[in-house]
Amino acid sequence: MSYIDKIFPNPLPTVDEIEAKYPRRNLPDGAKVTRVAPSPTGFMHIGGIYAALINERLAHQSGGVFFLRIEDTDTKREVEGATEVICSSLADYDLNIDEGFDRNGNEIGAYAPYRQSERKTIYQAYIKHMLETGKAYPCFATQEELEALRKTQEASGARPGYYGRWAKYRDYPVEKIEEKLDAGIPFVIRFKSNGSYNNKIVIQDGLKGKINFPENDLDVVIMKSDGLPTYHFAHVVDDHLMGTTHVIRGDEWISSLPLHIQLFKEMGFKAPKYTHIAPIQKMDGDSRRKLSKRHDPEADVRFYDKVGYPRVAVIEYLLNLVNSNFEDWKRNNQTKSYKDFPVSLNKLSPSGALFDFVKLNNISKEIIAKMTTEEVYDAVYNWAEKNDANLHNLMTANSDYVKAILSIERTGAKNARKDIAKYSDVSAEIEYFFDDKFAISDEMKAELKSVKKYVELVDTYIPMFNENDTKDEWFAKMQKLADDFNFAKNGKEYKANPDAFNGDISSVVKVFRILITGKTQSPDLSEIQHVMGKERVLSRLNTVKNI
Ligand code: GLU
């Protein structure tokens, strides 16, 4: 019995059998096969959606395949429920996977299993083959031995790591290996690197271009003592068998690239094209930093649902980070889906995109502005059901009234209202329509009182009031009031001669806006009056004397 049989006493498929089971994909020229390969170690980071979006678009716009692989070989770091969050987040954001796991975690696709922990025998078959061909070896180094090695290397100024002459078990005699195995000493399997640190290699990255590296000479662990492979080894086997043509992943992996390329070569596989993308960053004072799981709520994908951004707004925002020409394209293709936009890898910023809420809000406002009343109503209602019980109750009890409120400056409006960026903004936009939630703050009272003749203005308007006035009819009444009470027609006229007037027409309108809405800014007042109805508006106007 060879020592290799002692390492793998149970029967394993041969490498040829596995290769036959997962044949090369038959795809048209140019079709890209991409994947997302998250480790289930916590919540879904917005950067994960960002990377998935790039991979999904590149695959699907080329007629290729986009798949999901769960990289769960590091069992210590695994967090319960994380896989479910990954599957549902991808589905929620319409990042349709062709293979892997659907929203409910059901496995789909011909290259299954797509969960690395279920591919143990596949990896072991390749590791066995590596042992047989002299490209790997068992290593019995204990933690203490490795620690001692590190200290010796440090003291002598040598480069740290398990390589070359430092790799004690690299050429360990077979009898001794057998002895240790027989004694049940724990071991890992290491890759026997044939690289030399002094050799320089050039690797082409899809975004960063040609990068120079020293060759990898580290004998990295490819199988841990629990029999599971490390990420480095597992992804090489998987991307080979699953036919990945393009790997687009975070640039924290760039330093592992020489090893990965070397592993592909030594195993006789064709390496995919690698592109390393910088993480999404944000400004912190004067400097940039990565969006952090710990400090930034917006790093967690669930944040966007919670505050109520339409998911398509988040995706369009991310696309705008991916390719800054997306915005122009969108302006010229207003009715098209973002899926018609051709994503281009070389338009990505190599230094990384900056997260910007103002931009996200603007994109979201545009999207919400284009929704019909029914669409906004349904979206807000569904959002409130999960996130805002008060709003949900209010909408349930007054659905027609709330629809009318949401239709203000919406249906058919030339310039649809753009004051809602997220569904959590809606409460503040509709509460003042309800008497029990309406109040005029002291600050607003002071604003109101700062307008000269405000009581007379209101008293004069009340008999003229008609809730069915069009915007023009209503504004004509404002102009008449301005005229009668000596307010200038516009700001310019007033500024030219401030002493001659009591103010300008905007002050006149402000009086009514504050009395009716409690705010100095609101959508069109004529429409608001119409939706509120005569009785409610007049009763609000009549409070003017008590202020
Ligand atoms: N499992 C790795 C990660 O979560 C995947 C890296 C890759 O895409 O190759 O970062």
Residues whose N, C-alpha, C, O or C-beta is under 5 A from the ligand:
A	BS01	LIG	A37 P38 S39 E71 R249
